[in-house]
Amino acid sequence: MQADRPPFEDLYREYLGRIYAYIRAQVGAAADAEDVTAQVFMNAYQAYSRFEPRNTTPAAWLFRIARNATLDHFRAHGRRERLRRTIEHQPMAEEDPAGQAEDRIRYRALLGQVAQLPERQRDAIALRHSGLSFDEVGTLMGCSE
């Protein structure tokens, strides 16, 4: 029902930052992330008349579209580039240079371990890290929490 659905503009304002952050973490390059994010919201706008809030949360619905758009991007650009960009990603800067160096080492080690996981598990981690609840991640990925 239309009355149950928030205006699309509200969803756009509320989720743009989270969707962009999720995609940026996946694709690495800001320009690519902007392109994929724009595609996500174009796809969402076109499908909005079919969105049923009783069946899923707006976040889960948008992140499903984002996940599919990200997968389409990688089909077009290759997975090796994704892995390279993920490993090169730097954590946020800190005040303490020694602490920052240690954090970078740990962060890269963690990314290396995550990169070894099957794609489905990597996606689950990325979705959870993007702020979705365990239930939303499970729903989005078609499995239990």
C-alpha positions in Angstrom: 0.0 0.0 0.0 1.2 3.5 -0.8 0.3 4.8 2.6 2.6 2.3 4.3 5.6 3.3 2.1 7.7 6.4 3.2 8.3 8.9 0.4 11.3 7.8 -1.8 13.0 11.1 -1.1 13.1 10.2 2.7 14.7 6.8 2.0 17.2 8.5 -0.3 18.2 11.0 2.4 18.3 8.4 5.2 20.2 5.7 3.4 22.5 7.5 0.8 25.4 7.7 3.2 25.2 4.1 4.4 24.7 2.7 0.9 27.6 4.7 -0.4 29.9 3.6 2.5 29.0 -0.1 1.8 29.7 0.2 -1.9 32.9 2.2 -1.3 34.2 -0.5 1.0 33.5 -3.0 -1.7 34.8 -1.2 -4.8 37.5 1.0 -3.4 37.5 3.9 -5.8 35.3 6.9 -5.0 34.3 7.4 -8.6 33.3 3.8 -9.0 31.4 3.9 -5.7 29.5 7.1 -6.8 28.6 5.4 -10.1 27.3 2.3 -8.5 25.5 4.2 -5.8 23.7 6.3 -8.4 22.7 3.1 -10.2 21.4 1.7 -6.9 19.1 4.6 -6.3 18.0 4.7 -10.0 17.1 1.0 -9.7 15.4 1.5 -6.4 13.3 4.4 -7.7 12.2 2.3 -10.7 11.2 -0.6 -8.4 9.7 1.5 -5.6 6.1 0.9 -6.6 6.8 -2.8 -6.0 8.5 -2.2 -2.6 6.4 -3.8 0.2 7.4 -2.5 3.6 5.4 -5.3 5.3 7.8 -7.9 3.8 11.2 -6.3 4.4 12.8 -3.2 5.9 13.8 -0.3 3.7 17.4 -0.9 4.7 17.3 -4.6 3.7 15.6 -3.8 0.4 18.1 -1.0 -0.5 21.1 -3.1 0.5 19.9 -6.0 -1.6 19.8 -3.6 -4.6 23.2 -2.3 -3.6 24.6 -5.8 -3.3 23.3 -6.8 -6.7 24.6 -3.5 -8.3 28.0 -4.2 -6.7 28.1 -7.7 -8.1 27.1 -6.4 -11.5 30.0 -3.9 -11.3 32.5 -6.7 -10.5 31.2 -8.9 -13.3 32.0 -6.0 -15.6 35.4 -5.1 -14.0 36.8 -8.3 -12.6 37.3 -9.6 -9.0 41.1 -9.2 -9.0 40.7 -5.5 -9.0 38.3 -5.7 -6.0 40.8 -7.7 -4.0 43.7 -5.4 -4.8 41.7 -2.3 -3.8 40.4 -4.0 -0.6 43.9 -4.8 0.6 45.2 -1.4 -0.2 42.4 0.3 1.7 43.8 2.3 4.7 42.1 2.7 8.1 41.3 6.1 9.5 44.3 8.1 10.6 45.1 8.4 14.3 47.1 10.8 16.3 49.8 8.4 17.3 52.0 7.3 14.3 53.3 4.1 16.0 49.7 3.1 16.9 48.6 3.9 13.4 51.3 1.7 12.0 50.3 -1.2 14.3 46.7 -0.7 13.4 47.5 -0.8 9.7 49.4 -4.0 10.1 46.5 -5.6 12.0 44.0 -4.2 9.6 45.8 -5.6 6.6 46.2 -8.9 8.3 42.4 -8.9 9.0 41.6 -8.0 5.4 43.9 -10.7 4.2 42.0 -13.2 6.3 38.6 -11.9 5.2 39.8 -12.1 1.6 40.3 -15.8 2.0 36.7 -16.4 3.0 34.2 -17.5 0.5 32.4 -14.6 -1.3 29.1 -15.2 0.5 30.8 -14.9 3.9 32.7 -11.7 2.8 29.4 -10.2 1.7 27.8 -11.0 5.0 30.6 -9.3 6.9 30.5 -6.3 4.6 26.7 -5.9 5.1 26.9 -6.3 8.9 29.8 -3.8 9.0 27.6 -1.4 7.0 25.1 -1.3 9.8 22.5 -3.9 9.0 21.2 -6.0 11.8 21.9 -9.7 11.9 18.3 -10.3 10.9 18.5 -8.0 8.0 21.7 -9.6 6.8 20.1 -13.0 7.1 17.0 -11.9 5.2 19.1 -10.2 2.5 21.3 -13.3 2.0 18.5 -15.8 2.3 19.7 -17.5 5.5 19.0 -17.4 9.2 20.9 -15.0 11.5 
